[in-house]
Amino acid sequence: MNRSIRLTPEQMNAQIFRYSERRPHTNLTGDTDIPAEVYDALNPRLFFMLAHASGDEPEASRPAVTGPRGLSVAIIELRPGERIPHHVHLRSRETYVCLEGRALVRWNDHGEHEAHLDPYDMIDVPPGVYRSFFCDGDVTVKLLGIVADDREGEPDDVYIAAAERAHATGRFGDEAVDRLSASTGLLFADPNGEDPSPA
């Protein structure tokens, strides 16, 4: 028989995410040789609210609240002009709720379809669909992102469109992009052997 449990205020504090007390995660890899501008160009500002943590992650990768394997919750911020590059998750399902600002979402191989998200609008992107997100306007977009992956930690889930790699290497060089790929597991290739890129 299951029974209720009691938590002290200190124990419950470990279960609370306070936005005002968190700093964004700027380099989740722990590789200090990756220039910040390379990481920032391919990764949005991220505030990990809840995620599985084993305890040996770099400090910047630890969530505010340790949760079950396979579920991550974060606030993603996109400033005016910023975007999340065109990418696909083969396994994990991403759901986003717009909290502030106006986001533009493009999807399919070449980003040929799009929709706007205003505050409290939600989009659920199934596995296997290319997508990219943009700040659409002059106000920072805040998205609540929920990622579900029952095989979390296994490789080969996230692929970034090859055109994004060409853009990044043009700005930062092959070595910096290769280091980022090796540290994060982000694959700059198409799982279908094609070359999807945003329209």
NORSULMO-V337168 format. One record per backbone hydrogen bond with DSSP energy under -1.0 kcal/mol. CO is the residue of the C=O (numbers start at 1). NH is the residue of the N-H. E is the energy in kcal/mol with one decimal. If there is no record, write none. Layout:
CO & NH & E
CO & NH & E
This chain:
8 & 12 & -2.5
9 & 13 & -2.1
10 & 14 & -1.0
12 & 15 & -1.9
13 & 16 & -1.4
18 & 21 & -1.6
19 & 22 & -1.3
30 & 32 & -1.0
31 & 34 & -1.5
35 & 38 & -1.0
35 & 39 & -1.9
36 & 40 & -3.1
37 & 41 & -1.5
39 & 43 & -1.2
45 & 77 & -2.4
46 & 25 & -3.4
47 & 75 & -2.1
48 & 64 & -1.6
49 & 65 & -1.8
50 & 73 & -3.1
51 & 67 & -2.3
58 & 61 & -2.3
59 & 62 & -1.2
65 & 51 & -1.7
68 & 71 & -1.4
70 & 149 & -2.5
72 & 147 & -2.6
73 & 49 & -2.3
73 & 50 & -2.1
74 & 145 & -3.3
75 & 47 & -2.6
76 & 143 & -2.8
77 & 45 & -1.2
78 & 141 & -2.9
79 & 82 & -2.9
82 & 135 & -2.1
84 & 133 & -1.2
86 & 161 & -2.4
87 & 131 & -2.7
88 & 159 & -2.4
89 & 128 & -3.7
93 & 148 & -2.4
94 & 125 & -3.5
95 & 146 & -2.9
96 & 123 & -2.5
97 & 144 & -3.3
98 & 120 & -4.2
100 & 142 & -1.8
102 & 136 & -2.7
103 & 117 & -2.9
104 & 134 & -2.2
105 & 115 & -2.1
106 & 132 & -2.0
107 & 113 & -1.6
108 & 111 & -1.9
110 & 199 & -2.0
113 & 107 & -2.2
115 & 105 & -3.0
117 & 103 & -2.4
118 & 121 & -2.6
121 & 98 & -2.6
123 & 96 & -3.0
125 & 94 & -1.7
126 & 129 & -1.2
130 & 108 & -2.0
131 & 87 & -2.5
132 & 106 & -2.4
133 & 84 & -2.9
134 & 104 & -2.3
141 & 78 & -2.4
142 & 99 & -3.4
142 & 100 & -1.5
143 & 76 & -2.9
144 & 97 & -2.1
145 & 74 & -2.4
146 & 95 & -2.5
147 & 72 & -2.2
148 & 93 & -2.6
149 & 152 & -1.5
151 & 154 & -2.0
157 & 90 & -2.8
158 & 187 & -1.8
159 & 88 & -2.5
161 & 164 & -1.4
161 & 165 & -1.1
162 & 166 & -2.1
163 & 167 & -2.0
164 & 168 & -2.7
165 & 169 & -3.4
166 & 170 & -1.8
167 & 171 & -1.2
168 & 172 & -3.1
169 & 173 & -1.7
173 & 177 & -1.5
174 & 178 & -2.9
175 & 179 & -2.3
176 & 180 & -2.0
177 & 181 & -2.5
178 & 182 & -2.6
179 & 183 & -2.3
180 & 184 & -2.3
181 & 185 & -2.3
187 & 160 & -3.4
187 & 189 & -1.6
190 & 193 & -1.8
